[in-house]
């Protein structure tokens, strides 16, 4: 099967994907994080120490956060880590975009 075709369900389930190149991905997602106002500063510092996390806005206990990760599993990991920080009442995923690496996308076109 040519590398430009998508693998079939059978190939995926049986693990016969060796002739398919691994495509590097970039995941960009955004979150709305609600924190207790008295703990907002410490939660913000803790989030800023996490890799791929950037805080864009903060007001009245609400933070707009973006994540840049290499997989959707990393998004879940970061989201869980943020949710478990002291003072965080909720963290909700509001946007998710995936882009294939430019080099591998050109090879598939």
Secondary structure, DSSP 8 states (H G I E B T S, - for coil): --TTS---HHHHHHT--TTS----EEEEEEEEEEE-GGGHHHHHHHHHTSTTEEEEEEETTEEEEEEEESSHHHHHHHHHHHHTSTTEEEEEEEEEEEEE-HHHHHHH-
